[in-house]
Amino acid sequence: MVVEAYRTTRYRRLAWCVMLAGMLVCAGLSAPQAAEVRPSPPSVGNASWLMVSLCPKSYSNGQRLFSLIKELSGDHNGTILHFSRVTPELVDAMQPDFVVLGPQGTPWCQYTGTDGVALQNFLRTVPFIAEQMNIPILGICGGHQALAIAFGGKVGPIRGGQDDCMPYVRERQTGLVELTLTAPDPITRGMEARVQMSQSHYDEVKVLPPGFVVLASDKLSPMQIIRHPCRPVYGVQGHPERFRAESPHGAVLIRNFIEIARTHNQTMRHTFVKAGAAAGEAPPQPVVSQAPAGE
């Protein structure tokens, strides 16, 4: 009897659920759905400077650079965010003292699918951060290349063309390389005409962005250090964070950039920001489909 009563009660509940679902459909409603789980916005807290990880799936590269910047700046309130999470709105809310585009080790043409779309959106954001928000930027290795692409330059393999893409098994520039300074600039203050910079890259900037200036060169990879024509925005192909005691040029370069950013923020930044706001410049709209990163 107990079993029979249990079955009868169960059948009645099932019938009630079926009837309720039918009523919802007839009324043009739908049964309750599970709430969509959205990733929470990145928490930047009181971070005063931002480093952007350009690796497709991780934050693996750039930890050494991040630690060195904290040490040389004396500011431990920096934060690292993946490029897919960096938007004009987030940077505007954060108002970082400067932005660092970190190194990466993946050919740009291999950023496909959602990674490719996210990369395009980020690259469209970089000029807005530099020119409208007037925030200093330093690109290192892959970050140097990303900076060039963002402003209309071209990147390709060292022994290939600007539109080539190949696995990273071909020739690369590695080790301590001597660079020749080609134009004076505050970022190379305190350096001699020839400086040594650690290198580890397969790609290079093939076409300089319009208006950019080459500050240091080398025979194999000529566009080693570049600068925006009128903003404190720099790209460095090498790895200045991998300096040696007998060749500290990398540390000098990073320290110089930090000082450039401080001076700029104290004297020029807010003047340019107000002018840009008065001109009504709007942030770039996100794209929803992928195009080649260099376009």
N, C-alpha and C positions, 0 to 999 in steps of 0.2 A: 504493500500500500504506500509505504513511504517513497519507494522508487517510482511508482506510478504517479504520485502527486508531484514529485520533482520534475518528471518528464512533462506533465501537463503545464506546470508553471513555466518551464523553459520554452515550450512551444508557444504559450501565450505571449511571452516577452519577445520572441522572434517575430511573431505576427505583428505585434505592436510596432517594432522597429521597421518592418517592411511597409506597414501602412503609413508611418510617419515620413519615410523616405519618399513614398509616392505623393504625399501631400506637398512636400517641399518642391518636387519636380513640377507638379501641377501649378504651383504658385510662382513658378519661374525662379525658384531659389535653388541653392545647391547645398549639399551636406557640408558641415564644417570641415575645412582643410587644415592640415598641420601648418603652423606658422612658418613662413620662409625664414631660414636662418641666413642672415647677412653678416659678413665680416664687420666687426666693429672698426670705426675709423682709427687710424694709428694715433697712439697717445704720444704726443711730443712733450707733454708736461711743460717744464720751464726751460727746455733745450734752447741754447743760444746760438748753435750752429748746426748745420745739417750736412751729413755725408750720404750720398745716394749710391746704393749698391746696384750695379748694372748687370750682375750675373743673372741668367734666366731664371734659375730656380732656388737660389740660395744667397746667403750673405758671406760666402766663404772667402772671397777675396777682399783685401783692403783692411783687415784688422790691424796690421802693422802700421799702415798709414794713419788709421784712426787714432791709435795709441800715440803716435809721434806728434800729431797735431794737438792732442790734449796736452802733451808734455811741453811743446814749444809755445803754445798759446797761454798756458796756465789756466785754461778754461776746460773743466771736465764735464761741462753740461752739454756736450754734443750728443747727437743721436744719429743712428743709421736707419734709413728706410729703403725698402725695395723700390725700384723705379716705377713699378706699377701702381704704387700708392701715393706718388707725389703728384699733386695737382696744383694749379694756380691758387685755388681757394685755401688749400692747406698751407702753402708757403706764405700766402698773405696773412693768414691767421698767426703763423709762427713768427714771421719777420726775423729770420735768422741773420746773424752778423755776416755770414758767408755760406756758400754752398760748395761742397767738394764732390766732383763726379769721380767715383772710385774706379779702380782697374777691373778688368774682366778678361776672360780667356776663350770666348766663343765667337766664331765668325758672325758678323752682323747678318749675313744672309740666312743664317740658321735660326733666327728669331722668327718663328712662324706661328700661325694660329693666334691664340689669345696673347701669347708673348709678343708676337709681331705687332698686334694692334696696340698693346700697352706701350711698347717701345715708341711707336709713332706718336702716341699721345704725349709721352714724356718729352720726346725731341721737339714737339711743337710748343711745349711749355718752357723750354730752356731760354729761347730768345725773349720771351715775355718776362721771365724772372730777371734776366740781365738788363734789358732795355727799358721796361716799363716799371718794374719794381726796383730797378737800380741796385741789385744785390750782387756783390762780388762773387765770382765763380772761378774755381780752379779744377781743371780736368787732368787726371793722371792716367797715362797709358791708354786703356780703353776709353776712359773718360775724356781724354784729349781727342780721340777719334769721334766720340759721340758729340762733342762740342762742335767739331768741324762739320759733321753731318747736319746738326741742328741749324747751323747758320748757312747752309747751302754748299758746303764743300763736298769732296768725294774721298772715299776710303777704299783701299784695295790691298791685296797681298804685295809684299815688298818686291817680288819678282814677277808680279802679274799686272794686269790693267785695272783701271778704276772700277770696272764693272765685273771683274772676276770674283769668283768665290771658290775656295778650295779647302779641303781638310787641313788642319794644322799639322802637317807632316813635312812641309816644304821648308825652304830656308827662312830663318828668323834672325833677328839681330839680338845678340845676347852678350852679357858681360859688361865690363866697364868700358864705355865708349867716350872718346874725346870729341867734344862739340866745339864749334867755333861761334862765338857771339857775333851776330850780324847787325844788330841795332841796339843802342843803349836803352835801358828801361829800368825802373826801380826794382823789378823782380830779380834782376841779376846784379844788383848793387853789392859791392864787396867781392865780386868774382873777377878773375883775370880774363883775358881775351879768349883763352881756351879753358873749358871746364870739363870735368869728368862726371858722367852720369850713368848709373846702372840701367841696363836695357834688357827687355825680354818681351819681344813682340814679333808677330808674323805679318800683321797688317800695318799700314801707315797711311797718313794723309796724302792723297794723290793730288787733289786740287784744293788750294787754299780758299776758304770762304771769302766772298767779296769784301774788300776793305781791310781784311786781317793783315797783320804784319808778322813776318818771320823774325824772331829774335835770336834763334840759335839753330845751327845747321850741322849736317854731317854728310859725307859723300854718299853713303848707302841709303840713308833715309833723311832727305834734306829738311823737312819741316818738323824740327825737333821741339822747338818752343815757339808758340804763336800767341798773338794778343789781339783782342777786339780793337777796332780803330779808336773808340772813344769811351770804353767802359773798362773797369778793372776785371776783365774776364780773360783767363789764360788757359792754354793747353800745353801740357808737358808730355812728350811721348815716352820718356824714360820713367824710372822709378826713383824719385828723389828720396823716398823713405828708406831706400837701401844704400845709404851712404856709408863710407868707411872713415875711420879716424884720420887716415892720411889723405883722404879726399872728401871733405865734408860739404862739397858744393850743394848736394841735395838738401841738406838741413838748412843751409843758408837760403836757398830758394824758397823753401816752405816758410821759414821765418820772415822773409821779405814779403811774401804774399799776405801773411797774417797782419803785418804792419801796414801794408797797403790798404787792406780791408778796414782796419781800425781808423786810419786817417780819412779814408773815403766816407765812412759812416759818420764821422764827426763833422765833416766839412761840406760834403756834397750830396750825400744820398737823399736826404729828405727834400732838398730843393728840387731834384730831378723827379722824385716821386710825386710831389705836388703838381709839377708841370705836366706829368703824364696823366694824372687824374683829371686835370682841367681839360686836357685834350680829349677826354672820353675814350681812352683806349680800353677795349674789352679783351678779356682773356681768350685764348684760342678755344674753339669748340672741339670736344673729343671726336675722333673718327671711330667708325664702327666696322670698317673693313680694312684689310691690309693692303698696303702698297710697299714697294721696295724701300728699305730704310733710307737710301740715299736720295730719294725723290722728294 
